[in-house]
Each structure stands twice: as structure tokens, then as C-alpha cells.
Amino acid sequence: MLKTGHDLPDRDIRARYERLAGMAGVGPEFVARVLALAGDLTGRRVLDVGCGRGELLRAVAARFDCEVTGVDFAATRLAAAAGDARPIRLVAHDLARPLPWAAAAFDVVFCTETLEHLKRPEACLAEIWRVLGPEGRLVASVPNATGFFPFNHLAWLVPGRWLRGRLLPYEHPDNTEQPIDTCFAYAEIIALVRSAGFEIEARAGYRYFRYLQMLPGLRTAYRVVYPAVERWLPRLGAQRFAYNLILRCRKGPGVPRP
């Protein structure tokens, strides 16, 4: 596990994220994959932790008849999250602090591409566990450095910013633009979620061997074979080589660690 910016004061982290608020979001294909794993949300109380610019929130509100709430600490991102779908409740809140809801307030919680940007992701997961009702579901996605194997272990051999930007995970200390980032390996992601009191029900991957899509000499050929890669690697249980690991988890009976 490699960390960047974990020694920065919280006020500096918040200020830097406000400046990065205009960065592109996760994109419609990613949202579609997350929703496919989440299943039917009709009638559910849904929370998106770290909702950012709200792509996932708006998709949920447009597709399902459910209560939708988003929380993020970057005010400028929240301003962009409001859309013209059904009303969405947006809450500005520091995710390093306890969530401002009572226990069992939600049926489904999304937490996508967020845990890697927190100093204590385990504390955030404990709060998600608390606000979920019995048998509640967490749908989380975390960038998976193992998807950049073997270069995630050979960063010192990768020269130049241009090449590092294509062969290293975006969360790597030598590649990230974020004020705070954590470069998780596949096994670390699984252990983090389980230690927070969640039972993993389903796993999905997105963008397998991401670096092959980014090198000019391989890009065209990889686009040809990628549909087969996306179809067969999940059947082989090879999600560990996907850059974006998506998990659907059930709230377990045990109390998570503080």
C-alpha cells in the first residue's frame, strides 16, 4: 500500500479538492457497471458517499423511484451534482467525521472511487456500516493497483512523466494529481471491506490491464480484443487484474472495528 498526502492538514486537502472540482467525472460506462451490480433500487433509501459531481446520483434518480441523498465535502462538486432529474438531497459534510444520519437510515450506500482519498477509509466504512439498515447493501468501487501488474511493483524502472502516466496506477505517488491518495492492491481492498463488517456478495471489474489501453503502439489492437477480455476474465475470476474493482456487499452481523 502506497500513500500520498496523508500528512497534509485537512484544510489543505479540502482547499485542493475545491480547486480540482472541475475534473472529469467517472463517466457513463462506469456508472452503468456500478448500477448493474447494484440491482433494483426501487423503493430504497439510497446514499452516495463521496458523490462528487453526481453522475451516479442522477442516474439512480432518473432510473428508480427511490429516495436519493448525496454527501461530499467539496462544495463546488456538490453544486455540479444537482441535475434536472427527480429532486436529490445534497449534504456538504467532511467524510473524515461521523456521517450526519442516525443508525439504519439507509438501505443501500454507494461509495465509488472515494475510499482511496481518505486518511482513514476504515472509519468511513464503519460509518457506512452504522447508517445501513439490517441486511443493507454497500456498493463500493476502489482503484486496484494490481490491475497495473507488474508495473505497480516496478515504478522505479519507469522513466519520464509521460510513461509513468500510462504504466502506473493513477493513485501512485509518482503519478497522482490528487492531494491525498492511496494505492491499494487487490488483497488490501478485500481485507479492508471485510474487516469493516461487510460480506462480499459479488465482484465486478472494469478496465482490465488498463495500461494496454494507453500505449499508442498497443491501443488499436487492444480495442479489438477488449470485448473478449471483458467477457472472459470475469468468468475466470480474474477481477484482480481490473483497474476498477466494484464490490456489492451485505452488512454483516458483527460490529465493525472502530
Buried (B, 14 or more C-beta within 10 A) or exposed (E): EBBBBEEBEEEEBBEBBEEEBEEEBBEEEBBEBBBEBBEEBEEBBBBBBBBBBBBBBBBBBEEBEBBBBBBBBBEBBBEBBBBEBBEBEBBEBEBBEBBEBEEBBBBBBBBBBBBBBBBEBBBBBBBBBBBBBEEBBBBBBBBBBBBBBEBBEEBEEBEEEEBBBBBBBBBBBBBBEBBBBBBBBBEBBBEBBBEBBBEBEEBBBBBBBBBBBEEEEEEEEBEEEBEEBBEEBBEEEBBBBBBBBBBBBBBBEEEBEE
